[in-house]
């Protein structure tokens, strides 16, 4: 059984990728899956990110065929797009169901139905994205006017030519919340900021990963003859620093002002 893959552009930036067959009982297997994979890579690299994969002519799929579909979905998701499947056949739907993929892919009975749904969702999403972007820009302008800049859940404020106050805005610093803070501190150091007061008063919990990002930041600023002080109030957070012995490494304070004064003395010594 021979399968052929092609694609064509539709309205509103939607692309339909078709898997056609020259007979009944076609299976998306290792003979056709590479061709589908190649087509999906081509359309995504071409900037087509709203995709409909038409499997109307397909009655089944092996592991490789399903893997190509999942990889295609991941590829468009990484670039902010989406991918829907047209699967009118019960056999193919059963294959997707057994693999649990009926909960992953939007499924449609016809191409027009899939295109209409994606068009409505895409237009609505675009309007909402523009509205969100407008609100975000306004918020950023207000923040800059007041000297406080938002960076995701966190904020930072340049208190002087040397010292920057970073307020951590999450209640737990762990594997899920660490990357944005790590990136923020790294960006600030790359822009020449080497003295930080990191305010952890909003936090209730920190694990070893969270402690690790602060240790990394301390090493980074020390490499530039800088310094880093912490503001910690919660006993649950202090406990982790005691357990790791890092309470002797980080200067720690109950409030921001004494932390700033401490760093100010270090800045003065550095300038002298």
N, C-alpha and C positions, 0 to 999 in steps of 0.2 A: 504494500500500500504506500503510495507516494504522497507526501505532504509538501505543500508549497507555502512559503511565507512572503507576504507583501504588506505594504502599509501606504496609507493615504491620509492627507490632512482633511479635517472637517472644520466646521465653524468654531469660532471662539478659541482657537488654538488647540483644539482636540485632535489627536491622531489615532486612527484606527489601525491596529496591526491585525491582519487576517491570517489565519492558518487554514488553508484550503486543502481538500482531499480529492483524489480522483476516484473514490469509491466509498463504501460504507465500512464501518468498523475500524476507522483510523485511530491510531494510538500515538500520542506525543511521547516518543521514546528517544533513545540515543542516536537514532538516525536523523530525526528532524529537530530535536532540541537544540543542537548547536546552531542551526540556521535561525531559529527563533531568538536565541541568545544574541546572535550577531545583529539581527534587526533591532532588538531592544536597545542594545548598546549604541547603534547608529542614531536612532531617533532621539535618545536622551542626550548624546553628545551634540546633536544638532539643536538642542535647546527645546525639544518637544517634551513637555513634562506632564501633560494631561493625556493619559493613554487609555485606550480601550483595546483589549486583546480579545479578538473574536474567535472563540473555540467552538463555533456552531458545527463545524465539520469533524470534530474530535469526539470519540467515544470513550477514550481512556488515556491514562498517562502513567509512565513508570517514575521511579525516583528521580531520574535525571530530568525528565520533563517538568515535574513539580518543582525541582530545585531551580530550574531556569525561570519559572514564573515567580518564585519567591525572591530570587536574586534581582529580577527586574523590578519588583515592587520596592525592594530596599534601595535600588539605584535611584528611582525617581523620588522616593521619600527623602533621601539624603540631599536632594536638590530642591526640596519643597514642593514636589509634584505629587501625583496620585495615579493609581492604575486600577481599572475595573475590568472584570471578566464578563464576557457574554457566553453563558453556558446553558443552552436550552435543553440539552440531553440529560436524561436521568442518570445514565451510566457515568458520565463525566462528573456530574454533581455528587454522585455517590463516592467517587474516587477522592474528590476534594473534601467531602465530609469525613471519610475515614482518616484522612491526614490532618483533620482539624483546620483545614484552610478555608472552609466555608465561613469561619468567623474572622478570617484575616482579609479576604478579598471581598469587595462589593460585587455581588453577582446579579446579572440581568439576563432576561430571556431573549432580548433583541438588541441589535446595535442602536437603532433609534432611541430605545428606552435608556440605554446607557449614556448616549450622547446628551439627551435631554436632561437627565439627572445631573451629569457632570457640569453641563452648562449652567444650570440653576445654582448648583453648589459653588462653582468657581466664581460666578459673578457675585454671589452673596458674600463669599469669602474675600474677594478682592475689595468690595466696598468696606467690609469690616476691617480689613488690613489697612486700608487708607485712613479710616477713622482712627484706628489704634495708633498709626504712625503720627497722625496729626496731634493726638493727645500726648504722645511720648515727646514729640519735639517741643510742645508748649511746656511740658513739665521740665524738660531739660533746660529750656531758656530760663524758667523761673529759678531753677536750681543754681544755674551759673550766676544769675543776678545776685543770689544770696550767698554765693561762694560754696555751696554744698552741691556736689555732683553725684547723681545716682548712677550706679553700675550694677544693674540687676537688683538683687536683694540687698546689696550693700551701698554705702555712700562713702565719699571721701571729700576732705576739705583741706586745702593748703593753709595751715595756720600761720606760716611764715615762709620766708624764702627757702627754709631748710626742712621744716617739720610738716608732715602730713598726717592728719587724723583719719583713720579708716574705721568706720563703724560697721561691724558685722551684723547683718539684719536677719539672720536665721536663728532658730532656737536650738539647732543641733548642727555641729560641724563634723561631718562624717564623709564616707566615700561618695555619697550622692551630692553633697553640697560643697565639697572641697574645691572642685575644678574652677568655678567662677572666682573664688577668692584667690586661688593660686595665680590665675591669669591676671587678675587686677593688680596684685602686688608686683608681679613680674613686669607688667606694663609700666607701672609707676617708676620702678627702678630703671627700666630702660629709658625713661624720660628724664632721668637724672635725680629722682627723689630717693634719698637714702636714709632718712630719719622718719620712723613711723611710730605713732601711737595707735595700737590696734585695740579698739573698744569691744570687749566681749560681754558687756553687761546684759545684752538681750538673749544670751545663750543659756540653756539649761543643761546641755550635754555636749561633750566632745570626746571622740575616741582617738585611737592611736593615729589614724589617718589624718584627722584634724590637727593633732599635735604636730604631725610630720610636716604639714604645709607651713606651719609657723616656724618650725626649726629650719626648713628650707629657706624661708624668707629672711630669717636672722642671718644665715650663712651668706645669703646673697648681699645683704646690706653691709655686712662686715667686710666683705671683699672690696667694698667701695668706701671703707672707713666710716660706715654709717652706724646706726643703732636702731633698736626696736624695743619698745616697752608695751606691756599689756595692761589693760584695765579689766579686772576680774572681780565680780561680786558674788557669784553663786558658788556655794560650797561644793556642789557636784562637779563644777568645772575645776576648781582649785584642787580637788582630790586627784584628778588625773595628772596634774602637773607634779603633785607630791609623789604619786606612785612611780612616775617616770624619772624623778630626780631633777626635772627641768625647772622646778621652782627656784633652784639656785642659779639657773642659767638666764632666765628672763627677768628683767626688772618688772615687778608687778605692783599695781596700785589699785585703790578702791574707786578712784574717780579720775577724770581726765586731767584736771589741772596739775596735780603733782607729777603725773607722768610726763606732761609737756615740760614742766620745770626741770625734771631730771634730764630729758633729752636736750633741753636748752643748754645745760651746763656742758654736756658732751659736745654740742655744736661749737660752743665758745672755745673749748679746749682744742677742737680740730682746727678752728680758724687761727687760733694763736700759734 
